Amino acid sequence: LALLALLVNRNQLNQSSAATVVIISLGLGVTAVQTLALFGNLAVKWVEPIRSMFKVLSLMSFDMTALQIECLVGNDSVMNMAVRQLIAPCSVVYICIVVLAKKILREPGLELSVDIVNAVGAIFQLFFVSIFVSSLTPFICFAHPNDLGYSMVSEPGVLCTYQGEHLSMATVSGLALCFVILPYLTGVTYATVQYRRVMSDSSQSFLHLRRYRFLFFRYSPERYWYGCAVLLRSTLICIVPVIFRDLPSVQVLVVAATLLLFAALQLYTQAWRGFLANVTDATIALSLVLLVLCVAMTTNFDDAELLVGICAAAIFVVIFAGILGVVTFGVFKHFVPMPYYQWFICHHKAGAAAQARYLQLLLVQRTHQRCFLDSDNLTNLEELFDTVRCHCGRLCVYLTADTLRRPWCAGEITIAWQVHKRITAIRHPSFTAPEENDIAAENMHNFLAAADFKLVEYNITSHLMSQAYRWLLTELRSVVVVPSEKIGRTRFDAIVDGLLDNNRAPSTMSSTNHSLKSFPSSKSGLSNEIRRSGMFVLSSLPFDDEATAAAGIIVGQIQQAVIELVPPGMLVLADSVDPMSPEVLFNISNAHIVTILLSAGSLQNLMQLQVILNVITDEIPFVAVSTPNFRFPSAQFFEEELPLRFESQAPAVEAALQTFFKSIILPLTTYGSFQVLSVQTDAIVKRIPRHHHKSLSANGTINLRWAAQQAVRPSSSAQSTIHAQSTIQSLETTNGPLFTSMFSDMVEKCGIASEV
């Protein structure tokens, strides 16, 4: 027992997957042995050598007579029963002593409550069947011949009359059930119910997992609840001989049905960690069912003829009712597809995940219709293609650089074309139509990017894909072109306008598929030309649609909370024609907080670097958020790129960036589900300070690019030189030598006549 208490608290990081499978299999074996011992209490006829095996296995049920210590406790049945019920509580005390000794002698920093709960829970879980059956022994009885009453199976000399000695034993049993079994089951249920809530809080999740790892570590994370299912199976099997006393036919039927039901659940969920562990559990369950059936062949069921007839009739009814129900359900889903999505956005996830998500949210907000995005609903390809085929009204193909090269997109487009689904193509500036020869049937395999599945398995051939692509590129009339003259979030507003014009749908129809927050139009934001202190500023890579869409997602998710915390409002730099105008720079330098969205190319963009330098130099509160395509700077970036761009000021810029990246960078998984994005954007709100920060710069840091433009606008070279010198002096006064030197380098590199 002491060894088990120490082993179950070992560090699992040092445990290989093979060791995990071995531990799980050994635990399943111990549970199977206890279940076999329980079968000895069934009112059936056991033949040799099974009868002798049950005598050996009785030790697992804490049968004190098997230990032959009558000299210590005597032949008093009540005393024997009481001693058996004290084994579990005494084990708890012993485990506490062992863990306390471990803390004193080996690990002074050990958390006693965590290790004690885990050790006690693991040992109770391992021997649960034996502990439970031991407390039920006064209620497990067999009938005397000629209906002369009942006696206890474990103590044939004690009549089950609930009087005298039997009443005393039943009282002891009731106390054990109330103070041992019930608290354990309650604790397990509570820990399982609290799992999702606790796991969403990073400050509590690790401690919760450590304390209850006996309950969760054996199962895959998404099947965390399966520990309760295993205990429920054991509980049902244990109470069979109590509820169905002296009814062998019913006992055999109920035990077999319980084992088969939970075996089916286990095979469906594959809950155990490791394939071999799942195979072991299924094999044990089916073997126990076969054992019960073998016993049924040797037992006389003279009184079960009526029961067998009823059960057989019920089974026939279930079979035919199941077939009829499946057929009816299939017909209903064919004619009334549910759920139904008015919109389905087909996109390249790696290159346009944020854009597709933002379009989905805008469509839902403006039309109140359901919009399908595979990040929220994808389970397998069969269901994905069936959604295109039967569960959507219009397929929107968001054409970016690699959309048509993705096999999933090819399958969705082909199926929609084959079933004459309404299709609208959205042409992004990055999209270039492939050559005719590239999408020929014989070349489709080479045109599509490599994938780990073959579309032909879903009856989608290269010939069909070639035809669908040709139709999409040459014959489709419903096309929305992303307007290049629009900037920021207004581009996506224009795309939605085009989709609604093509769809000609009413503005309101069915309910949405999410509890979405209102996603404002970019037109509703504050003007970038207004100077206002204490704003929430969101900086993203300018003129990059993926970064702009990610910014739009953040704005929509947190806008209501920001309005409450930051009354002056929000400023989204992506919506500005000149994100480095004097007004914008003033708002940045006097912001309540600046959120910097890092994406691919952020560290190569002057505006993003400018904002980072501003928040570090002026000590402005900021939140850094990274998208999946952002790559953190390498040593090469600091050693080669920065010196090339900033020359003498590279060390100062490097120091500022190093300080910036020492902060916690929050993730924004643009290809994640709506629930994931909600949790991640809520983390941004939690980082907003409750009080407005006062900038160290009186007038705000001047934008280097804007200053360079002002310096070169005079017509003559002399005037330009004088103007540049004046601007440099102004910079020295308001911003210090770092930005002054950077500006000087820019003027020198760009040339007096340059407008860069």
C-alpha positions in Angstrom: 0.0 0.0 0.0 2.9 2.4 0.8 4.5 1.5 -2.5 1.3 2.3 -4.4 0.9 5.6 -2.5 4.4 6.6 -3.6 4.2 5.3 -7.2 0.9 7.1 -8.1 2.5 10.4 -7.1 5.5 10.1 -9.4 6.2 12.8 -12.0 4.3 11.9 -15.1 6.6 13.9 -17.4 9.2 11.2 -16.8 6.7 8.4 -17.8 6.7 7.1 -21.4 3.6 6.3 -23.3 4.5 2.6 -23.1 4.7 2.8 -19.3 1.3 4.5 -19.3 -0.2 1.7 -21.3 1.3 -0.9 -18.9 -0.1 0.9 -15.9 -3.5 1.2 -17.4 -3.5 -2.5 -18.4 -2.5 -3.6 -14.9 -5.3 -1.5 -13.4 -7.8 -3.0 -15.8 -6.5 -6.5 -14.8 -7.0 -5.8 -11.1 -10.5 -4.5 -11.8 -11.3 -7.6 -13.9 -10.1 -9.9 -11.1 -12.4 -8.1 -8.6 -15.3 -8.3 -11.0 -14.7 -12.1 -11.4 -14.8 -12.4 -7.6 -18.1 -10.5 -7.6 -19.5 -13.0 -10.0 -19.2 -15.6 -7.3 -22.2 -13.8 -5.5 -24.5 -14.4 -8.5 -27.3 -16.9 -8.0 -26.0 -19.2 -10.8 -24.3 -22.6 -10.8 -20.5 -22.4 -11.1 -18.6 -25.5 -12.2 -15.0 -26.5 -11.6 -12.4 -25.0 -11.9 -14.2 -21.7 -11.7 -15.7 -22.5 -8.3 -12.2 -23.0 -6.9 -10.9 -19.8 -8.6 -13.6 -17.8 -6.8 -12.2 -19.0 -3.4 -8.8 -17.7 -4.3 -10.3 -14.4 -5.7 -12.3 -13.9 -2.5 -9.2 -12.3 -0.9 -9.7 -9.4 -3.3 -13.1 -8.7 -1.6 -11.5 -8.4 1.8 -12.9 -11.8 3.0 -11.3 -12.2 6.4 -11.9 -15.9 6.5 -9.6 -16.3 3.4 -6.8 -14.9 5.6 -7.6 -17.3 8.4 -7.2 -14.8 11.2 -10.2 -16.0 13.3 -7.8 -16.3 16.2 -7.6 -12.5 16.2 -11.2 -11.4 15.4 -13.0 -14.6 16.4 -16.0 -16.1 14.6 -18.3 -13.2 15.4 -19.9 -12.3 12.0 -20.6 -8.7 13.1 -17.0 -8.2 14.2 -15.7 -9.7 11.0 -18.0 -7.3 9.0 -16.8 -4.3 11.1 -13.1 -5.2 10.6 -13.6 -5.4 6.8 -15.3 -2.0 6.7 -12.4 -0.5 8.7 -9.8 -1.5 6.1 -10.6 1.4 3.7 -10.6 4.2 6.4 -7.4 2.8 8.0 -5.8 2.7 4.6 -6.6 6.4 4.2 -4.9 7.1 7.5 -1.9 5.0 6.6 -1.5 6.8 3.2 -1.6 10.2 5.0 1.3 9.0 7.2 3.3 7.7 4.2 2.9 11.0 2.4 3.7 13.0 5.5 6.9 10.9 6.0 7.8 11.5 2.3 7.5 15.3 2.9 9.6 15.2 6.0 12.3 12.9 4.8 12.6 13.5 1.0 10.6 16.5 -0.3 10.1 19.4 2.1 8.3 21.4 -0.6 5.7 18.7 -1.2 2.0 19.8 -1.2 0.4 17.4 1.2 -3.2 17.9 0.1 -2.4 17.3 -3.5 -0.5 14.0 -3.0 -2.9 12.7 -0.4 -6.0 13.2 -2.5 -4.3 11.7 -5.6 -3.0 8.7 -3.6 -6.2 8.0 -1.8 -8.3 8.5 -5.0 -6.0 6.2 -7.0 -6.1 3.3 -4.5 -9.9 3.6 -4.0 -10.3 3.6 -7.8 -8.1 0.5 -8.1 -10.0 -1.5 -5.4 -13.4 0.2 -5.8 -15.3 -3.0 -6.7 -13.9 -4.9 -3.7 -14.6 -2.0 -1.3 -18.2 -1.6 -2.6 -19.0 -5.3 -2.6 -17.6 -5.6 0.9 -20.0 -3.0 2.1 -23.0 -4.7 0.4 -22.4 -8.2 1.7 -25.4 -8.1 4.2 -27.7 -7.4 1.3 -26.5 -10.2 -1.0 -28.6 -13.2 -0.1 -29.7 -16.6 -1.5 -33.0 -18.4 -1.2 -33.4 -21.6 0.9 -35.0 -24.6 -0.7 -38.8 -24.7 -0.6 -39.0 -21.0 0.0 -37.9 -21.2 3.6 -36.2 -17.8 3.7 -32.9 -16.3 2.7 -29.3 -16.4 4.1 -26.3 -14.2 3.4 -24.0 -15.6 0.6 -20.9 -14.7 2.6 -22.3 -15.9 5.9 -24.8 -18.8 5.3 -25.5 -19.1 9.0 -26.9 -15.6 9.1 -30.6 -15.2 8.0 -31.5 -12.1 6.0 -34.3 -11.0 8.3 -33.0 -7.6 9.3 -33.1 -8.7 12.9 -30.5 -9.4 15.5 -27.1 -10.2 14.0 -28.2 -9.4 10.5 -29.5 -6.0 11.5 -26.2 -5.2 13.2 -24.3 -6.2 10.0 -26.7 -4.1 7.9 -26.1 -1.1 10.1 -22.3 -1.4 9.8 -22.8 -1.7 6.0 -25.0 1.4 5.9 -22.4 3.4 7.8 -19.7 2.2 5.4 -21.8 3.3 2.4 -22.5 6.7 3.9 -19.0 7.5 5.1 -16.7 5.7 2.6 -18.4 4.9 -0.7 -20.7 8.0 -1.0 -18.0 10.6 -0.2 -15.7 9.0 -2.8 -18.3 9.0 -5.5 -19.3 12.6 -4.7 -15.7 13.8 -4.9 -15.1 12.1 -8.2 -18.3 13.6 -9.7 -17.5 17.1 -8.4 -13.9 17.0 -9.8 -15.3 15.8 -13.2 -18.0 18.5 -13.3 -15.5 21.2 -12.5 -13.0 20.1 -15.1 -13.9 22.4 -17.9 -14.3 25.5 -15.7 -11.0 24.9 -13.9 -9.1 24.2 -17.1 -10.2 27.5 -18.6 -8.4 29.2 -15.7 -4.6 28.7 -16.1 -4.0 29.6 -12.5 -6.0 26.6 -11.2 -5.8 24.1 -14.0 -2.4 22.6 -13.1 -3.2 22.2 -9.5 -6.5 20.6 -10.3 -4.9 18.1 -12.7 -2.2 17.2 -10.2 -4.7 16.6 -7.4 -7.1 14.5 -9.5 -4.6 12.9 -11.9 -5.8 9.5 -10.8 -9.1 10.4 -12.4 -7.9 12.1 -15.6 -4.4 11.0 -16.6 -5.4 7.6 -17.9 -7.9 9.1 -20.4 -7.5 11.3 -23.4 -8.1 15.0 -22.6 -11.4 15.2 -24.6 -12.7 12.1 -22.7 -11.9 13.4 -19.3 -15.4 12.2 -18.1 -14.7 8.6 -18.8 -13.5 7.9 -15.2 -17.1 8.5 -14.0 -18.3 6.1 -16.7 -16.0 3.4 -15.4 -17.2 3.9 -11.8 -20.8 3.8 -13.0 -20.2 0.5 -14.8 -18.6 -1.0 -11.6 -21.5 0.3 -9.5 -24.2 -1.2 -11.7 -22.5 -4.6 -11.7 -22.0 -4.6 -7.9 -25.7 -3.9 -7.1 -27.1 -6.6 -9.5 -27.1 -9.4 -6.9 -28.7 -7.0 -4.4 -31.5 -5.8 -6.6 -32.3 -9.0 -8.4 -32.0 -11.4 -5.4 -32.2 -15.1 -6.3 -33.1 -14.4 -10.0 -30.2 -16.0 -11.9 -31.7 -15.4 -15.3 -32.2 -11.7 -14.7 -28.7 -11.4 -13.1 -27.1 -12.9 -16.1 -29.0 -10.8 -18.5 -28.4 -7.5 -16.7 -24.7 -8.2 -16.1 -24.2 -9.1 -19.8 -26.2 -6.1 -21.0 -24.2 -3.7 -18.8 -20.8 -5.0 -19.9 -21.9 -4.8 -23.6 -23.3 -1.3 -23.3 -20.1 0.1 -21.7 -17.9 -1.9 -24.1 -19.8 -0.2 -27.0 -19.2 3.2 -25.3 -15.5 2.5 -24.9 -15.1 1.3 -28.5 -16.9 4.5 -29.8 -15.0 7.0 -27.6 -11.6 5.3 -27.5 -11.2 7.0 -24.2 -8.0 5.4 -22.9 -4.6 6.8 -23.6 -3.0 4.5 -26.1 -4.4 2.0 -28.6 -3.4 -1.1 -26.7 -5.2 0.2 -23.6 -8.4 0.5 -25.5 -8.0 -3.0 -27.0 -7.3 -4.4 -23.5 -10.5 -2.9 -22.0 -12.6 -4.1 -24.9 -11.1 -7.6 -24.7 -11.7 -7.9 -20.9 -15.3 -6.7 -21.2 -16.2 -9.1 -24.0 -14.4 -12.0 -22.2 -16.5 -11.4 -19.1 -19.6 -11.5 -21.3 -18.6 -14.8 -22.7 -17.9 -16.1 -19.2 -21.4 -15.1 -18.1 -22.9 -16.8 -21.2 -20.9 -20.0 -20.4 -22.3 -20.0 -16.9 -25.8 -19.5 -18.2 -25.5 -22.8 -20.2 -24.9 -24.7 -16.9 -27.6 -23.0 -14.8 -31.2 -24.2 -14.6 -33.6 -21.4 -15.6 -36.9 -23.3 -15.2 -38.6 -20.2 -13.9 -37.2 -17.9 -16.7 -39.3 -19.1 -19.6 -41.6 -16.1 -19.5 -38.7 -13.7 -18.9 -36.8 -15.1 -21.9 -39.8 -14.7 -24.1 -40.3 -11.1 -23.0 -36.6 -10.3 -23.5 -36.5 -11.9 -26.9 -39.6 -9.9 -28.0 -38.0 -6.7 -26.6 -34.8 -7.3 -28.6 -36.8 -7.8 -31.8 -38.7 -4.6 -31.2 -35.5 -2.7 -30.6 -33.9 -4.1 -33.8 -36.8 -3.2 -36.0 -37.5 0.1 -34.2 -33.8 1.1 -34.7 -33.9 0.3 -38.4 -37.1 2.2 -38.8 -35.8 5.2 -36.8 -32.6 5.4 -38.8 -34.5 5.3 -42.1 -37.0 7.9 -40.9 -34.2 10.2 -39.7 -32.3 9.8 -42.9 -35.4 10.7 -45.0 -36.1 13.7 -42.8 -32.6 15.0 -43.0 -32.6 14.6 -46.8 -35.7 16.8 -47.2 -35.2 19.0 -44.1 -31.4 19.4 -43.8 -30.4 20.5 -40.3 -28.4 22.5 -39.4 -28.8 24.6 -42.5 -26.3 27.4 -43.4 -27.2 30.1 -45.8 -23.5 30.8 -46.4 -20.4 28.5 -46.7 -17.0 30.1 -47.0 -14.5 28.1 -48.9 -11.0 29.4 -48.2 -7.3 28.6 -47.9 -6.8 28.4 -44.1 -3.0 29.1 -44.1 -3.4 32.3 -46.2 -6.8 33.6 -45.4 -8.1 32.2 -42.1 -8.6 35.6 -40.4 -10.2 37.0 -43.6 -12.7 34.2 -43.8 -13.5 34.4 -40.1 -14.0 38.2 -40.3 -16.3 37.8 -43.4 -18.3 35.1 -41.5 -18.8 37.4 -38.5 -19.8 40.4 -40.7 -22.2 38.2 -42.7 -23.8 36.9 -39.5 -24.0 40.3 -37.9 -25.6 42.0 -41.0 -27.9 39.2 -42.2 -28.6 37.2 -39.0 -28.1 34.1 -41.0 -26.0 31.1 -40.3 -22.5 30.9 -42.0 -20.4 27.8 -42.1 -16.7 27.9 -41.4 -14.8 24.6 -41.1 -12.9 25.8 -38.0 -16.1 25.7 -36.0 -17.8 22.6 -37.5 -15.2 20.3 -39.1 -15.2 16.7 -37.8 -14.4 14.7 -40.9 -14.3 15.2 -44.7 -17.4 13.2 -45.3 -19.5 15.6 -43.1 -17.7 18.6 -44.6 -18.6 17.6 -48.2 -22.1 16.6 -47.1 -22.6 20.1 -45.6 -21.7 21.6 -49.0 -24.0 19.1 -50.8 -27.1 19.4 -48.6 -26.8 21.9 -45.7 -25.8 25.2 -47.3 -27.5 27.8 -49.6 -24.5 29.5 -51.2 -20.9 28.6 -51.5 -18.6 31.6 -51.3 -15.2 30.8 -52.8 -12.6 33.2 -51.4 -10.0 33.1 -54.1 -6.5 34.0 -52.8 -3.1 32.9 -54.1 -3.4 29.2 -53.2 -7.1 28.5 -52.8 -7.5 26.4 -55.9 -4.4 24.4 -55.0 -6.0 23.1 -51.8 -7.6 19.6 -52.1 -10.3 20.4 -49.6 -11.3 23.5 -51.5 -11.2 21.5 -54.7 -13.6 19.0 -53.2 -16.0 21.7 -52.0 -16.0 23.5 -55.3 -16.5 20.3 -57.3 -19.4 19.1 -55.2 -21.2 22.5 -55.2 -20.8 22.6 -59.0 -22.0 19.0 -59.4 -25.2 19.6 -57.4 -25.9 23.0 -59.0 -25.4 24.9 -55.7 -25.4 28.7 -55.9 -21.7 29.8 -56.0 -20.1 33.3 -55.6 -16.4 33.8 -56.2 -14.6 36.5 -54.2 -11.4 37.5 -56.1 -8.7 38.8 -53.9 -5.8 40.9 -55.5 -3.4 38.1 -54.6 -5.3 35.6 -56.8 -4.0 34.7 -60.2 -6.0 32.5 -62.4 -4.1 29.3 -63.3 -3.2 28.4 -66.9 -5.6 26.2 -68.9 -3.1 23.5 -69.1 -2.5 23.5 -65.3 -6.2 22.6 -64.5 -6.5 19.9 -67.3 -7.7 16.6 -65.9 -4.3 14.9 -66.5 -2.5 17.6 -64.6 -4.8 18.2 -61.6 -2.9 15.8 -59.4 0.3 17.9 -59.9 -1.6 21.2 -59.6 -3.1 20.4 -56.2 -0.9 20.7 -53.2 0.2 17.4 -51.6 -2.3 16.0 -49.1 -2.7 12.9 -46.9 -6.0 11.9 -48.5 -7.3 11.2 -52.0 -10.4 12.9 -53.3 -11.2 9.9 -55.5 -12.1 8.1 -52.2 -15.1 10.6 -52.0 -16.0 10.0 -55.7 -14.3 13.3 -56.8 -12.3 12.6 -59.9 -9.7 14.7 -61.6 -12.1 15.1 -64.6 -14.8 16.5 -62.4 -12.4 18.9 -60.7 -11.1 20.1 -64.0 -14.6 20.8 -65.3 -15.6 22.6 -62.1 -12.5 24.8 -62.2 -13.1 25.8 -65.8 -16.7 26.7 -65.0 -15.7 28.7 -62.0 -13.0 30.7 -63.9 -14.8 31.3 -67.2 -18.5 30.9 -66.9 -19.4 31.9 -63.3 -21.2 35.3 -63.4 -21.6 35.8 -59.6 -18.2 37.3 -58.9 -17.2 39.9 -56.2 -13.9 41.6 -56.8 -12.1 42.9 -53.6 -11.8 46.6 -54.3 -8.2 47.8 -54.3 -9.2 51.4 -53.7 -10.6 50.5 -50.3 -8.4 50.3 -47.2 -8.6 48.7 -43.8 -11.9 47.1 -42.7 -13.8 49.0 -45.4 -12.6 46.4 -47.9 -14.5 43.7 -46.1 -17.6 45.8 -45.7 -17.5 46.2 -49.5 -17.1 42.4 -50.0 -20.2 41.8 -47.8 -22.1 44.4 -49.8 -21.2 42.6 -53.0 -22.2 39.2 -51.6 -25.6 40.6 -50.5 -26.2 42.2 -53.8 -25.4 38.9 -55.6 -27.6 36.9 -53.1 -30.5 39.4 -53.1 -31.4 38.1 -49.7 -33.6 39.8 -47.1 -31.7 41.4 -44.3 -33.1 39.2 -41.6 -33.9 35.5 -41.7 -32.9 32.7 -39.4 -31.0 32.9 -36.1 -27.3 32.9 -35.9 -25.1 29.9 -35.1 -23.2 31.7 -32.4 -23.9 34.0 -29.6 -21.9 36.7 -31.4 -21.1 40.1 -30.2 -22.0 43.0 -32.5 -19.3 43.4 -35.1 -19.2 47.1 -36.0 -18.6 48.5 -39.4 -15.3 50.3 -39.9 -17.4 53.3 -40.7 -18.6 53.5 -37.1 -15.1 54.0 -35.7 -13.6 57.3 -34.7 -11.9 59.4 -37.3 -8.1 59.0 -37.4 -7.9 62.8 -38.0 -9.2 63.6 -34.5 -6.7 64.1 -31.6 -8.0 62.4 -28.5 -6.1 61.3 -25.4 -6.7 58.1 -23.5 -7.9 55.9 -26.4 -7.5 52.2 -27.0 -5.2 52.0 -30.0 -4.9 48.8 -32.1 -1.9 48.6 -34.4 -1.6 46.0 -37.1 0.4 45.6 -40.3 -1.0 48.3 -42.7 -2.4 47.4 -46.1 -2.3 43.6 -45.2 -5.8 42.1 -45.4 -5.0 39.1 -43.2 -3.7 41.4 -40.4 -6.6 43.8 -40.9 -9.1 41.0 -40.6 -7.4 39.8 -37.4 -7.7 43.4 -36.1 -11.4 43.4 -37.1 -12.0 40.2 -35.1 -10.4 41.7 -32.0 -12.4 44.9 -32.3 -15.7 43.0 -32.6 -15.0 40.7 -29.8 -13.8 43.3 -27.2 -15.6 46.5 -28.3 -18.3 46.4 -25.6 -15.8 45.8 -22.8 -13.4 48.5 -24.2 -16.2 51.1 -24.2 -16.8 50.5 -20.5 -13.1 50.6 -19.6 -11.9 53.2 -22.1 -14.6 55.9 -22.6 -12.6 57.8 -25.3 -13.1 54.9 -27.6 -11.0 52.8 -30.0 -8.6 53.7 -32.8 -7.8 51.1 -35.5 -4.7 52.2 -37.4 -5.5 49.8 -40.3 -8.4 52.0 -41.2 -6.2 55.1 -41.7 -5.0 56.3 -45.0 -1.8 57.6 -43.3 -1.4 55.6 -40.1 1.6 57.8 -39.2 0.0 61.2 -39.5 0.6 63.8 -36.7 -2.9 63.2 -35.3 -2.4 59.4 -35.2 1.0 59.8 -33.6 -0.5 62.1 -30.9 -3.2 59.5 -30.2 -0.6 56.8 -29.9 1.6 58.7 -27.6 -1.4 59.6 -25.4 -3.2 56.3 -25.6 -4.7 54.5 -22.6 -3.2 51.3 -24.0 -1.8 50.2 -27.3 -2.5 46.7 -28.7 0.2 45.6 -31.2 -0.9 42.8 -33.5 2.1 40.9 -34.8 1.8 39.1 -38.1 4.1 38.1 -41.0 6.2 41.1 -41.9 5.5 43.2 -38.8 9.2 43.5 -38.0 10.0 44.6 -41.6 7.4 47.3 -41.5 8.4 50.8 -40.4 5.0 51.7 -38.9 4.9 48.6 -36.7 8.5 49.2 -35.6 7.6 52.9 -34.9 4.7 51.9 -32.7 6.9 49.4 -30.8 9.6 52.0 -30.2 7.0 54.5 -29.1 5.4 52.2 -26.4 8.8 51.2 -25.1 10.4 54.7 -25.1 7.4 56.5 -23.7 6.5 53.6 -21.4 3.0 53.4 -22.8 1.0 50.4 -21.5 0.7 47.9 -24.3 -0.5 44.4 -25.2 1.3 42.3 -27.8 -0.7 39.7 -29.7 0.7 37.3 -32.3 -1.0 35.5 -35.1 0.0 32.1 -36.3 2.0 33.4 -39.2 4.2 35.6 -37.1 7.8 34.5 -36.7 9.7 35.7 -33.7 13.0 37.4 -34.6 16.1 35.3 -34.8 19.7 36.1 -34.0 20.3 36.8 -37.7 17.6 39.5 -37.6 19.4 41.4 -34.8 22.9 40.8 -36.2 22.3 41.5 -39.9 18.9 43.1 -40.7 18.8 45.8 -38.0 22.4 47.1 -38.6 21.6 47.3 -42.3 18.4 49.3 -41.8 19.4 51.5 -38.8 23.2 51.5 -38.9 24.5 53.4 -35.8 21.1 53.3 -34.0 20.7 49.5 -34.4 21.9 48.8 -30.8 19.2 51.2 -29.4 16.5 49.7 -31.6 17.6 46.2 -30.7 17.4 47.1 -27.0 13.9 48.4 -27.4 12.8 45.2 -29.3 14.5 43.0 -26.7 12.5 44.8 -24.0 9.3 44.5 -26.0 9.7 40.7 -26.5 10.3 40.1 -22.9 6.6 40.8 -22.3 4.0 38.1 -22.5 2.8 37.7 -26.1 -0.8 36.7 -26.3 -1.9 34.3 -29.1 -4.6 34.9 -31.6 -5.3 31.6 -33.4 -7.0 32.9 -36.5 -7.8 29.4 -37.7 -9.2 28.3 -34.3 -12.9 27.9 -33.4 -15.1 30.8 -32.4 -14.9 29.6 -28.8 -11.1 29.7 -28.9 -11.0 33.2 -30.3 -13.4 34.4 -27.6 -11.2 33.1 -24.8 -8.1 34.6 -26.5 -9.6 38.1 -27.0 -11.0 38.1 -23.5 -7.4 37.8 -22.3 -6.7 41.1 -24.1 -9.4 42.8 -22.1 -7.9 41.5 -18.8 -4.7 43.3 -19.7 -6.3 46.8 -20.0 -5.3 49.0 -17.1 -8.1 50.6 -15.1 -6.4 54.1 -15.0 -5.1 56.2 -17.9 -1.3 56.4 -18.3 0.2 59.8 -18.9 2.7 59.8 -21.7 6.3 60.9 -21.0 6.3 62.8 -24.3 4.6 66.2 -24.2 3.8 66.4 -27.9 4.0 62.7 -28.9 6.8 61.0 -30.9 7.0 62.4 -34.4 6.6 59.8 -37.2 9.9 59.4 -39.0 8.4 58.8 -42.4 6.1 61.8 -42.1 9.0 64.0 -40.9 11.1 62.9 -43.9 8.3 63.8 -46.3 8.0 67.3 -44.7 11.7 67.8 -44.9 11.9 67.3 -48.7 8.9 69.2 -49.8 10.5 72.6 -50.5 11.4 73.1 -54.2 15.1 74.1 -54.0 17.9 72.0 -52.6 19.0 74.8 -50.3 15.5 75.2 -49.0 15.3 71.4 -48.5 18.5 71.4 -46.5 17.4 74.3 -44.3 14.0 72.6 -43.7 15.6 69.3 -42.9 17.9 70.9 -40.4 14.9 72.7 -38.8 13.0 69.5 -38.5 16.0 67.7 -37.0 16.3 70.5 -34.3 12.6 70.1 -33.6 13.1 66.4 -33.2 16.0 66.9 -30.8 13.8 69.1 -28.7 10.8 66.8 -28.5 12.1 63.2 -29.0 15.7 62.9 -28.1 18.8 61.8 -30.1 17.6 58.3 -31.0 14.7 59.3 -33.3 16.7 62.3 -34.5 19.5 60.2 -35.7 17.1 57.7 -37.3 15.4 60.6 -39.2 18.7 62.0 -40.3 19.8 58.6 -41.7 16.4 58.4 -43.6 16.8 61.8 -45.2 20.4 61.0 -46.2 19.4 57.6 -47.7 16.2 58.8 -49.4 17.9 61.8 -51.0 16.7 65.4 -50.9 14.5 64.9 -53.9 12.8 61.7 -52.7 9.2 61.6 -51.4 9.5 58.1 -49.8 
